[in-house]
């Protein structure tokens, strides 16, 4: 069997879920992700331009992974993040605000603005204080838990948490369609997941079968493979850079903590009237550094 693209790479994800002709695949995923009741299931979605042009020179140019409009006008953005850049909250709110405000046209009333939904699929543990792999946020009053508006909806789907539940047999893709679609993103590296999903696709889920067939097709496309490998390399380089920065940050943090401890010791000795030369020998601080602390 052909080695399939890793769908956790944003380019591969967009090739399957954000490409014209694959709207039924995107609709099936959104129905599972947003838990719409049967009488309100999404039938069609319209893919929108993922680019937001800068409104002024200082703006960042935003490119969404998958940008779509539902039948009721709601806007949806799906972002997939392979690496933790430690900026998810602010990045999410920025993208959400760009989507929401981009609806406003000249002469339009605020009441015409439609619900805007962001779905973040992350390949790392993000919300460490909760065990759920799928978390949904909206605007609530803090004490009464009263919903202010349903115009804002932000989802986080954490793949590592889902994998743990899958291995512990706490979730079943045969019973839960969201589990089904999220496990598909992990299938390129797990033969058991691939086999289970292929069985479900053959037996009961025609849209999943279409998705897996399309996934195999794009995985053999030379042009797609070329672009995919370039993007995958860039993400691996980014991951290495983030690890180096994190390691450096930890080292700098330890050094900073050590310096604070030494200075605190020196100040304590100064307050006890100990000679600067003795303090210098015991702490490793220079005489000048000790004298500066003495005269603070």
C-alpha positions as CSV (number, residue, x, y, z in Angstrom):
1,X,0.0,0.0,0.0
2,X,1.2,3.5,-0.8
3,X,2.5,5.5,2.2
4,X,-0.2,8.1,2.8
5,X,0.3,11.7,3.6
6,X,0.3,12.7,7.3
7,X,-3.0,14.5,7.6
8,X,-1.7,16.3,10.7
9,X,0.5,18.4,8.3
10,X,-1.7,21.4,7.5
11,X,-1.0,21.1,3.7
12,X,-2.2,17.5,3.6
13,X,-5.2,18.4,5.8
14,X,-6.2,21.2,3.4
15,X,-5.7,18.9,0.4
16,X,-8.4,16.6,1.8
17,X,-10.8,18.8,3.8
18,X,-10.3,22.2,2.1
19,X,-10.4,21.4,-1.6
20,X,-13.2,22.1,-4.0
21,X,-14.9,18.8,-4.8
22,X,-14.4,17.5,-1.2
23,X,-17.2,19.6,0.4
24,X,-19.1,16.5,1.4
25,X,-16.1,15.3,3.4
26,X,-15.8,18.7,5.1
27,X,-19.6,18.7,5.8
28,X,-19.4,15.2,7.4
29,X,-16.5,16.3,9.7
30,X,-18.3,19.5,10.7
31,X,-21.5,17.6,11.5
32,X,-19.5,15.3,13.8
33,X,-17.5,18.2,15.3
34,X,-20.4,20.6,16.0
35,X,-22.8,17.8,17.1
36,X,-25.7,19.1,15.1
37,X,-29.0,17.2,15.7
38,X,-30.3,15.1,12.8
39,X,-32.8,17.7,11.7
40,X,-30.1,20.4,11.5
41,X,-27.3,18.4,9.8
42,X,-25.2,20.4,7.4
43,X,-26.0,19.3,3.8
44,X,-23.7,21.6,1.9
45,X,-20.8,23.9,2.7
46,X,-19.2,26.6,0.7
47,X,-15.4,26.9,0.7
48,X,-14.3,30.6,1.1
49,X,-11.0,32.3,0.3
50,X,-8.6,31.4,3.2
51,X,-6.7,34.7,2.7
52,X,-7.4,37.9,4.6
53,X,-5.8,40.9,3.1
54,X,-4.1,43.4,5.3
55,X,-6.2,46.5,6.1
56,X,-3.2,48.6,6.9
57,X,0.6,48.3,6.8
58,X,0.8,47.2,10.4
59,X,-1.6,44.3,10.0
60,X,-0.5,40.7,9.8
61,X,-1.6,38.9,6.6
62,X,-3.8,36.0,7.8
63,X,-4.1,32.6,5.9
64,X,-6.6,30.2,7.4
65,X,-6.3,26.4,6.9
66,X,-9.9,25.8,6.0
67,X,-12.4,28.6,5.7
68,X,-16.0,27.8,5.0
69,X,-19.6,29.1,5.2
70,X,-22.5,26.9,6.3
71,X,-26.1,27.0,4.9
72,X,-27.3,29.4,7.6
73,X,-24.4,31.9,6.9
74,X,-22.2,30.8,9.8
75,X,-18.5,31.0,9.2
76,X,-16.1,28.2,10.2
77,X,-12.3,28.1,10.4
78,X,-10.5,24.9,11.0
79,X,-6.8,25.2,12.0
80,X,-4.5,22.3,12.5
81,X,-1.4,22.8,14.6
82,X,1.5,20.3,14.7
83,X,3.7,22.3,17.0
84,X,2.9,24.2,20.2
85,X,4.0,27.9,19.6
86,X,2.5,28.9,23.0
87,X,0.3,31.5,21.4
88,X,-2.9,29.6,20.7
89,X,-5.4,31.8,22.7
90,X,-4.2,35.0,21.1
91,X,-3.8,33.5,17.6
92,X,-7.3,32.0,17.9
93,X,-9.0,35.2,18.9
94,X,-7.2,37.1,16.2
95,X,-8.3,34.7,13.5
96,X,-11.8,34.6,14.9
97,X,-12.0,38.4,14.9
98,X,-10.8,38.6,11.3
99,X,-13.5,36.2,10.2
100,X,-16.2,37.9,12.2
101,X,-15.4,41.4,11.1
102,X,-14.8,40.5,7.4
103,X,-18.5,39.8,7.1
104,X,-19.3,43.5,7.6
105,X,-20.0,45.3,4.3
106,X,-20.9,49.0,3.7
107,X,-24.5,49.7,4.8
108,X,-24.8,46.4,6.6
109,X,-26.5,46.2,10.0
110,X,-24.7,44.5,13.0
111,X,-27.7,42.2,13.3
112,X,-26.8,40.6,10.0
113,X,-23.5,39.3,11.3
114,X,-23.5,35.5,11.5
115,X,-22.1,33.1,14.0
116,X,-18.4,32.5,13.7
117,X,-16.7,29.2,14.8
118,X,-13.1,28.3,15.1
119,X,-12.0,24.7,15.4
120,X,-8.4,24.1,16.5
121,X,-7.0,20.6,16.0
122,X,-3.7,20.3,17.9
123,X,-1.1,17.6,18.0
124,X,-0.1,18.4,21.6
125,X,-1.7,18.6,25.0
126,X,-3.0,22.1,25.3
127,X,-5.6,22.2,28.2
128,X,-3.6,20.2,30.7
129,X,-6.1,20.7,33.6
130,X,-8.9,18.8,31.8
131,X,-9.0,15.2,30.4
132,X,-11.5,15.8,27.6
133,X,-10.0,15.7,24.1
134,X,-12.8,18.0,22.8
135,X,-13.5,21.3,24.6
136,X,-15.8,24.1,23.5
137,X,-15.7,27.7,24.6
138,X,-18.3,30.5,24.4
139,X,-19.0,33.8,26.1
140,X,-20.6,33.4,29.5
141,X,-21.2,35.6,32.5
142,X,-18.8,34.4,35.2
143,X,-21.1,33.9,38.2
144,X,-24.4,32.9,36.6
145,X,-23.0,31.0,33.6
146,X,-25.4,32.9,31.4
147,X,-24.6,32.8,27.7
148,X,-24.1,36.3,26.4
149,X,-24.2,35.4,22.7
150,X,-23.7,32.3,20.6
151,X,-21.9,34.3,17.9
152,X,-18.5,33.1,19.2
153,X,-17.7,29.5,19.5
154,X,-14.1,28.1,19.8
155,X,-13.3,24.4,19.8
156,X,-10.0,22.7,20.8
157,X,-9.5,19.1,19.8
158,X,-6.3,17.5,21.3
159,X,-5.1,14.5,19.4
160,X,-2.7,13.1,22.1
161,X,-5.6,12.9,24.6
162,X,-7.8,11.1,22.0
163,X,-5.0,8.6,21.3
164,X,-4.8,7.7,25.0
165,X,-8.5,7.1,25.2
166,X,-8.3,5.1,22.0
167,X,-5.5,2.9,23.4
168,X,-7.5,2.5,26.7
169,X,-10.6,1.5,24.6
170,X,-12.5,4.5,26.1
171,X,-13.7,5.7,22.7
172,X,-15.1,3.8,19.7
173,X,-15.0,5.1,16.2
174,X,-17.9,2.9,15.3
175,X,-20.1,4.7,17.7
176,X,-18.7,8.3,17.6
177,X,-18.2,10.0,14.3
178,X,-15.9,12.7,15.6
179,X,-13.6,10.0,17.0
180,X,-13.7,8.5,13.6
181,X,-12.6,11.6,11.8
182,X,-10.0,12.6,14.3
183,X,-8.4,9.1,14.3
184,X,-8.2,9.5,10.5
185,X,-5.6,12.2,11.1
186,X,-3.5,9.6,13.1
187,X,-4.0,6.7,10.6
188,X,-0.9,7.3,8.5
189,X,1.3,6.1,11.5
190,X,-1.0,3.5,13.0
191,X,-2.0,0.3,11.1
192,X,-4.6,-0.7,13.6
193,X,-6.5,2.6,13.2
194,X,-6.2,2.4,9.5
195,X,-7.7,-1.1,9.4
196,X,-10.6,-0.2,11.7
197,X,-11.4,2.9,9.7
198,X,-11.3,0.9,6.4
199,X,-13.8,-1.6,7.9
200,X,-16.1,1.2,8.9
201,X,-15.8,2.9,5.5
202,X,-16.6,-0.3,3.7
203,X,-19.5,-1.4,5.9
204,X,-21.4,1.8,6.8
205,X,-19.8,5.2,6.0
206,X,-19.6,6.1,2.4
207,X,-18.3,9.6,3.0
208,X,-15.4,8.2,5.1
209,X,-14.7,5.8,2.2
210,X,-14.6,8.8,-0.2
211,X,-12.2,10.5,2.2
212,X,-9.9,7.5,2.4
213,X,-10.0,7.0,-1.4
214,X,-9.2,10.7,-2.0
215,X,-6.5,10.6,0.7
216,X,-4.8,7.7,-1.1
217,X,-5.1,9.5,-4.5
218,X,-3.5,12.7,-3.3
219,X,-0.8,10.7,-1.6
220,X,0.3,9.5,-5.1
221,X,0.1,12.9,-6.8
222,X,3.7,14.0,-7.6
223,X,2.9,17.7,-7.4
224,X,1.1,17.3,-4.1
225,X,4.0,15.2,-2.7
226,X,6.5,17.8,-3.7
227,X,4.6,20.6,-1.9
228,X,3.8,18.3,1.0
229,X,7.5,17.3,1.6
230,X,8.5,21.0,1.5
231,X,5.9,21.9,4.1
232,X,6.7,18.9,6.3
233,X,10.3,19.8,6.3
234,X,9.5,23.4,7.3
235,X,7.3,22.2,10.2
236,X,10.1,19.8,11.4
237,X,12.6,22.8,11.2
238,X,10.1,24.9,13.2
239,X,9.7,22.1,15.8
240,X,13.5,21.9,16.2
241,X,13.7,25.7,16.5
242,X,11.0,25.7,19.2
243,X,12.8,23.0,21.1
244,X,16.0,24.9,21.0
245,X,14.3,28.1,22.2
246,X,12.5,26.2,25.0
247,X,15.8,24.6,26.1
248,X,17.5,27.9,26.0
249,X,14.7,29.5,27.9
250,X,14.9,26.8,30.7
251,X,18.6,27.3,31.0
252,X,18.2,31.1,31.2
253,X,15.5,30.6,33.7
254,X,17.7,28.4,35.9
255,X,20.5,30.8,35.7
256,X,18.2,33.7,36.5
257,X,16.9,31.8,39.5
258,X,20.4,31.0,40.7
259,X,21.4,34.7,40.5
260,X,18.3,35.8,42.5
261,X,19.1,33.2,45.2
262,X,22.7,34.3,45.4
263,X,21.7,38.0,45.7
264,X,19.1,37.2,48.3
265,X,21.9,35.4,50.3
266,X,24.2,38.3,49.9
267,X,21.5,40.8,51.1
268,X,20.8,38.6,54.1
269,X,24.5,38.6,55.0
270,X,24.8,42.4,54.5
271,X,21.9,42.9,56.9
272,X,23.8,40.7,59.5
273,X,26.8,43.1,59.1
274,X,29.1,40.6,57.4
275,X,32.1,42.1,55.7
276,X,31.9,42.6,51.9
277,X,35.1,40.6,51.3
278,X,33.6,37.6,53.1
279,X,30.3,37.9,51.3
280,X,32.2,38.0,48.0
281,X,34.1,34.8,48.8
282,X,31.0,33.0,49.9
283,X,28.7,34.0,47.0
284,X,31.1,34.5,44.1
285,X,29.8,38.0,43.6
286,X,32.4,40.7,43.0
287,X,33.2,43.3,45.7
288,X,31.5,46.0,43.4
289,X,28.4,43.8,43.1
290,X,28.2,43.4,46.9
291,X,28.7,47.1,47.5
292,X,25.9,47.9,45.0
293,X,23.6,45.6,47.0
294,X,24.7,47.2,50.2
295,X,23.7,50.7,49.0
296,X,20.4,49.7,47.4
